[in-house]
């Protein structure tokens, strides 16, 4: 999707864990293994973006995953407040010399390991163990390795 803002955008990343492994996708455009995720689009909140991206990129539905660290639910008030899921980690990273992303990184537990490849976006989709994440030949940013390992440890 095109960037909403010239200098900075918000993105959601889903570190989905099942049986001691984390799900990553081999991203066609970027050429690296990343967590499923993408831009928060104009008009949607972060929960909507998170579950849209998970479903588009993995085939998992909101019923197939459980978010770790959900906030308490707010009751409706005059401002029509809505509780949003809290990311486990928030970072900011450079996309290019003129653009950065604020990454909202969530940890989720999958109820199934049955996932589907999104061939237009990814070469491959795979579950990675702690050992596999440590492979020095794995094409993935160090932050993805870190978050993936921490997500596995958190849910083990």
N, C-alpha and C positions, 0 to 999 in steps of 0.2 A: 504494500500500500504506500502511496506517496506520504511524505512527511507532512504533518499538520502545521508544524512550526519550522521556520527556517533554521533556527539554532539548536533547538532541543525538543525531544519527544519522549513520551513515557512508553515503556514496553513492559510486558508481563512475560515471565519465564516460569515454566512449571517443572519442578524437579519431582518427578513422579517415581515412587519407589514401590516395588513388589518383590517380596521374598529376598530381600538383601541386594537387590539390583536396581539401578536407576535407568530411566528411559532417556535416550538421546536420539537425535535425528541428524543424518549427514546432509547438511543444508546445501542445495545446488548452487545458489547464488554466492554464498559466502565461502564454500569449500571447506567447512569445518563441522565437527560434531558439536551440536548445541542442544540445549534443552528445548522442548517444544514451547513455542511462544511467539510473540509479535507485538506490533503496535496497538496501543489503546486508540481506537478510532473515534473520530468526532461523533459526539452524541452518546457514547457508551461509557459506563463506569468500569472500574478495574475488575470487578467480579464478572461482568458481562464479557469483557475482553479475555479474561483468563479462561473461562469455559468455552467461549467461541474458538479460541486458538487451540485448546486441548482437543476439542471435537474435530476441528478441521484437520489438524496435523496428526492425530493418533487414532481417531475413531472412537475414543473413550468418551462416554457421556458424563454429565455431572453425577449421575447415579453410580457410575463405575469408580469414582474417586472420592476420597475424604480429605479435606484440607486440614492440615495440622495448624493449630493455633487460631482457631476461629474466635472472633470477639463475641461478647454477649450481644444478644439482639436488643436493639432499641425499640421501644414502643413508638408508635406514630405520635407525632406532636404537631404543633402549629407550623413547624418548618418542614414537615414531612421528611424527617431524617431517616436514613437507611444505614444500617451497619454494613461495613464492607470487610472482607477478609483482610487480615493483617499479613503482609509479606514477612517471611523469615529474615530476609536480608534486602537492603536497598543499596544500589550502587549507581555510579555514573561512569560511563565509558565513552570513549571517543569513537565515532563512526568514521569520520574523516576530519580534515583540517577545519571544517566549518560547522560540523554537526556532532552533537552528543546525544546519548540516550540515558535516561534515568531508568534503571532496571529494577523492577519490582519482582523479587524472586521468592516464589512460593514453594512450600514442601507439601506434597500430597501422597497419600497412600492409595494404591490401586487395589481394587477388589478382584481384578483379573489381569492376566498378562496378555490377553488377546487384543492386539493392536493392529491398525491398518496403516499402510504406507500412503502418504500423499505424494504421488509420483511427480506432480508438477512442481513441488517445492523441495523434495528430498530424494537423494539417491537410495537411502536405506534408513531403516528404523531398527533400533536394537537396545536390548537391556544389557547394562554394564555392571559388573561386579566391582568391588573395591580394587581387586587385583588388576582387572582390565583398565580401570581408570588410571592406574599407575604406569601403564605402558607408555614409554617415552616416544613411541612412534605414532601414538594416537593424535590426530589433528584436531586439537581442541584448545581453546584458551585456558590459561591457568585458573581463572575464576570459575569456569565451568567444572573443571576437575575438583576444585575446592568445594564448591556448593554441592556437587554430586556426592562426593565422599561424606560431607557433613550430613546430607539428607539421609544417606544409607545408615550412618551411625546413629542419627536421631531416631530412626524407626526400627533399629535392630534390638 
